[in-house]
Amino acid sequence: MTSRSGDKRVDLWSQIAATESENELQQQQTAIVYLRKNPQKESLPTTLLLSRKQASSIHKNRASLAPGKRISWNRSLFTRGRTSIAVAVCTEYGPKKEKQIRKPKPPLSRAKGAPPQNFDKERAYFQEVDSIELIEESPSPQCKTWVMGNKNYVVQSHPHISPVLKKWLLSHKPYNYSCGPSISLSKILDTPSDSNSVHDGALNLQTTSESVSNKIMGNDDTSFTKRSDKIEKDSEEIEYAVRKLSLNEQQWDPLSALLAVCGQLSPSTFSDVLSQYCDLESIAKVGEGTYGEVFIAGGTVCKVVPFDGDSLVNGEVQKKAEELLEEVMLSLTLNQLRGHDNHIHNVCPTFIHTLGLRVCVGAYDDEMIRAWGEWDKKNNSENDHPSEFSEKQHFVVFVQEHGGQDLESFVLLNFNEAQSLLTQVCVALAVAEAAFEFEHRDLHWGNILLNRNGCKKLEFVIDGKKMQVSTHGLVASIIDFTLSRINTGEDILFLDLSLDPGLFEGPKGDEQSETYRKMKEATEDCWEGSFPKTNVLWLQYLVDVLLRKKVYDRTSRDTRELRSLKKRLNSYGSAKESILDPFFTELIVSD
């Protein structure tokens, strides 16, 4: 197809072909620009004109990075620019990862119905080891069976045993043959002379155990079978003695044992007990605690504690007869430190004197309720009203001497009285430590009574050494042994405080609450053992009380002495060591 313009003819087809050649050349140059991404090869110059045949050869030798179809300009910049070009370049031309030399383990078959793995060989192996090799090893401490040859010795369990009797039973296990029988237990149960057989059995068991140890060390030629028969025979003797000591629940009655210790055949009434010490109309309440009330009856103080009831007492579960039995025995043991019954090797008048113990049953007497109401009006009692007790409620009445007013409400006059107070308490704890491994474990300022009776000196004896303490007219008495621990020589009486975690959850910064937590750390929550450091912790508590909560006449020098004493107490492990501190020796005169 042609057109004319003057005499010249214009070929339109040639113009169209020329235009298409220019477009192809431009596309080839664009493709070459994309190939610049490869730094190892030089791109073609933009001024070079290539023929269609040369351009086609380049397409065959080099793969173009340009997309096959034009990307729509409506897509985002991220998709158009970075994904289609940059990512594609890194994928094809970047360094390839090295192949893993070690082949991964094939995955386990998850197909349904796949057979489970067979462990019969492993199970058979360990059964053979357990039956042959491990039979010679020692038993686990948690196991109650001793394996010896082909015979087993099993410690019989008694599900219904009083804690007091359980301690006795534990003391006669074969692995603890060094412990002797409890004489006090025989007295409580009125056991006849059969207890001697227990003693003989313990000795025989000790001898047998020694022979076993000698055989292991190669010092005895006794056959293994004879040793097993001997231990089995001795264990039968112990079991026979246990039955003789009435370990069955039907024969063991804690209430009867408590009555026996208090010298009663049956419980009394409040009026019968209190009338022995005063006119009932003169009874007055003077204090209270979580577990009981305190009344004055004439010249005595009566502490009334309920027990074995189903109802709560001031939000707490009532104590059991077993717990009261231990507290009663502990109080009677501390009475021995007053120099009676030829106990003169350790003497201390500071622990409150228990004059009598009685078990009562029934509700409060009318005069006691009247005294309770009068005290409630003045002091706003925090305890429950005693009228809530039933007619079958049991109580223990501790009849004690009148020790005065507690430290919390007592008004100290000067530093001399404060120093005498600390010295008397420290020496008293030291004497009790030496005599009975005693720890009070609850010596807060409500359990120290003070009075001014004109006494100038108090006499103490510790390990046979006599000493006198200047009182400056102030005499202290230590009361309330509910949480205390003592070793009577026949029994270890204590309260397991690990069963009362709330005791250690008091407010932070409070001296009394912090002392409980320090005491738990010192004992490692093992409350049966002897840890006299707890007495030192309560001495530090008393120093804190005298520094922060009590107001009396003192100088800055006196304050510095108290602070220095508190620091020095950290280095003492017991009250017996603490009495050698210069703060206390100033008031101690040794004979």
TALIN-V462264 format. One record per residue. N is the residue number from 0. RES is the residue in one small letter. OMEGA is omega as a letter, one per 40 degrees, with the letter a starting at -180 (999 if undefined). Layout:
n-><N,N>
res-><RES,RES>
omega-><OMEGA,OMEGA>
This chain:
n-><0,1,2,3,4,5,6,7,8,9,10,11,12,13,14,15,16,17,18,19,20,21,22,23,24,25,26,27,28,29,30,31,32,33,34,35,36,37,38,39,40,41,42,43,44,45,46,47,48,49,50,51,52,53,54,55,56,57,58,59,60,61,62,63,64,65,66,67,68,69,70,71,72,73,74,75,76,77,78,79,80,81,82,83,84,85,86,87,88,89,90,91,92,93,94,95,96,97,98,99,100,101,102,103,104,105,106,107,108,109,110,111,112,113,114,115,116,117,118,119,120,121,122,123,124,125,126,127,128,129,130,131,132,133,134,135,136,137,138,139,140,141,142,143,144,145,146,147,148,149,150,151,152,153,154,155,156,157,158,159,160,161,162,163,164,165,166,167,168,169,170,171,172,173,174,175,176,177,178,179,180,181,182,183,184,185,186,187,188,189,190,191,192,193,194,195,196,197,198,199,200,201,202,203,204,205,206,207,208,209,210,211,212,213,214,215,216,217,218,219,220,221,222,223,224,225,226,227,228,229,230,231,232,233,234,235,236,237,238,239,240,241,242,243,244,245,246,247,248,249,250,251,252,253,254,255,256,257,258,259,260,261,262,263,264,265,266,267,268,269,270,271,272,273,274,275,276,277,278,279,280,281,282,283,284,285,286,287,288,289,290,291,292,293,294,295,296,297,298,299,300,301,302,303,304,305,306,307,308,309,310,311,312,313,314,315,316,317,318,319,320,321,322,323,324,325,326,327,328,329,330,331,332,333,334,335,336,337,338,339,340,341,342,343,344,345,346,347,348,349,350,351,352,353,354,355,356,357,358,359,360,361,362,363,364,365,366,367,368,369,370,371,372,373,374,375,376,377,378,379,380,381,382,383,384,385,386,387,388,389,390,391,392,393,394,395,396,397,398,399,400,401,402,403,404,405,406,407,408,409,410,411,412,413,414,415,416,417,418,419,420,421,422,423,424,425,426,427,428,429,430,431,432,433,434,435,436,437,438,439,440,441,442,443,444,445,446,447,448,449,450,451,452,453,454,455,456,457,458,459,460,461,462,463,464,465,466,467,468,469,470,471,472,473,474,475,476,477,478,479,480,481,482,483,484,485,486,487,488,489,490,491,492,493,494,495,496,497,498,499,500,501,502,503,504,505,506,507,508,509,510,511,512,513,514,515,516,517,518,519,520,521,522,523,524,525,526,527,528,529,530,531,532,533,534,535,536,537,538,539,540,541,542,543,544,545,546,547,548,549,550,551,552,553,554,555,556,557,558,559,560,561,562,563,564,565,566,567,568,569,570,571,572,573,574,575,576,577,578,579,580,581,582,583,584,585,586,587,588,589,590>
res-><m,t,s,r,s,g,d,k,r,v,d,l,w,s,q,i,a,a,t,e,s,e,n,e,l,q,q,q,q,t,a,i,v,y,l,r,k,n,p,q,k,e,s,l,p,t,t,l,l,l,s,r,k,q,a,s,s,i,h,k,n,r,a,s,l,a,p,g,k,r,i,s,w,n,r,s,l,f,t,r,g,r,t,s,i,a,v,a,v,c,t,e,y,g,p,k,k,e,k,q,i,r,k,p,k,p,p,l,s,r,a,k,g,a,p,p,q,n,f,d,k,e,r,a,y,f,q,e,v,d,s,i,e,l,i,e,e,s,p,s,p,q,c,k,t,w,v,m,g,n,k,n,y,v,v,q,s,h,p,h,i,s,p,v,l,k,k,w,l,l,s,h,k,p,y,n,y,s,c,g,p,s,i,s,l,s,k,i,l,d,t,p,s,d,s,n,s,v,h,d,g,a,l,n,l,q,t,t,s,e,s,v,s,n,k,i,m,g,n,d,d,t,s,f,t,k,r,s,d,k,i,e,k,d,s,e,e,i,e,y,a,v,r,k,l,s,l,n,e,q,q,w,d,p,l,s,a,l,l,a,v,c,g,q,l,s,p,s,t,f,s,d,v,l,s,q,y,c,d,l,e,s,i,a,k,v,g,e,g,t,y,g,e,v,f,i,a,g,g,t,v,c,k,v,v,p,f,d,g,d,s,l,v,n,g,e,v,q,k,k,a,e,e,l,l,e,e,v,m,l,s,l,t,l,n,q,l,r,g,h,d,n,h,i,h,n,v,c,p,t,f,i,h,t,l,g,l,r,v,c,v,g,a,y,d,d,e,m,i,r,a,w,g,e,w,d,k,k,n,n,s,e,n,d,h,p,s,e,f,s,e,k,q,h,f,v,v,f,v,q,e,h,g,g,q,d,l,e,s,f,v,l,l,n,f,n,e,a,q,s,l,l,t,q,v,c,v,a,l,a,v,a,e,a,a,f,e,f,e,h,r,d,l,h,w,g,n,i,l,l,n,r,n,g,c,k,k,l,e,f,v,i,d,g,k,k,m,q,v,s,t,h,g,l,v,a,s,i,i,d,f,t,l,s,r,i,n,t,g,e,d,i,l,f,l,d,l,s,l,d,p,g,l,f,e,g,p,k,g,d,e,q,s,e,t,y,r,k,m,k,e,a,t,e,d,c,w,e,g,s,f,p,k,t,n,v,l,w,l,q,y,l,v,d,v,l,l,r,k,k,v,y,d,r,t,s,r,d,t,r,e,l,r,s,l,k,k,r,l,n,s,y,g,s,a,k,e,s,i,l,d,p,f,f,t,e,l,i,v,s,d>
omega-><a,i,a,i,a,i,a,i,a,i,a,a,i,i,a,i,i,i,i,i,i,a,i,i,a,i,i,i,i,i,i,i,i,a,i,i,i,a,a,a,a,i,i,i,a,a,a,i,a,i,a,a,i,i,i,i,i,i,a,a,a,i,a,i,i,i,a,i,a,i,i,a,i,i,a,i,a,a,a,a,a,a,a,a,a,a,i,i,a,a,a,a,i,i,a,i,i,i,i,a,a,a,i,i,i,i,i,a,i,a,i,i,i,a,i,i,a,i,a,a,i,a,i,a,a,i,i,i,a,a,a,a,a,a,a,a,i,i,i,i,i,a,a,a,i,a,i,a,i,a,a,i,a,i,a,i,i,a,a,a,i,i,i,i,i,i,i,a,i,a,a,i,a,a,i,a,a,a,i,a,a,i,a,i,i,i,a,a,a,a,i,a,i,i,i,i,i,i,i,i,i,i,i,i,i,i,i,a,i,i,i,i,i,i,i,i,i,a,a,a,a,a,a,a,i,i,i,i,a,a,i,i,i,i,i,i,i,i,i,i,i,i,i,a,i,i,i,a,a,a,a,a,a,i,i,i,i,i,a,i,i,i,a,i,i,i,i,i,a,a,i,a,a,i,i,a,a,i,a,a,a,a,i,i,a,a,i,i,a,a,a,i,a,a,i,i,a,i,a,i,a,i,a,a,i,i,i,i,i,a,i,i,a,i,a,i,a,i,i,a,i,a,i,i,i,i,i,i,i,i,i,i,i,i,a,i,i,i,i,i,i,i,a,i,i,a,a,i,a,i,a,a,i,a,a,i,a,i,a,i,i,a,i,i,a,a,i,i,i,a,i,a,i,i,i,i,a,a,i,a,i,a,i,i,a,i,a,i,i,a,a,a,i,i,i,i,i,i,a,i,a,a,i,a,a,a,a,a,a,a,i,a,a,a,i,i,i,i,i,i,a,a,i,a,a,a,i,i,i,i,a,i,a,a,a,a,a,i,a,i,i,a,i,a,i,a,i,i,a,i,i,a,i,i,a,a,i,a,i,i,i,a,i,a,a,i,i,a,i,a,a,i,a,a,a,i,a,a,i,a,a,a,a,i,a,i,a,a,i,i,i,a,a,i,a,a,i,i,i,a,i,i,a,a,i,a,i,a,i,a,a,i,i,i,i,a,i,i,i,i,a,a,a,i,i,a,i,a,i,i,a,i,i,i,i,i,i,i,i,i,a,i,i,i,a,i,a,a,a,i,i,a,i,i,i,i,i,i,i,i,i,i,i,i,a,i,a,i,i,a,a,a,a,i,i,i,a,a,i,i,a,i,a,a,i,a,a,i,a,i,999>
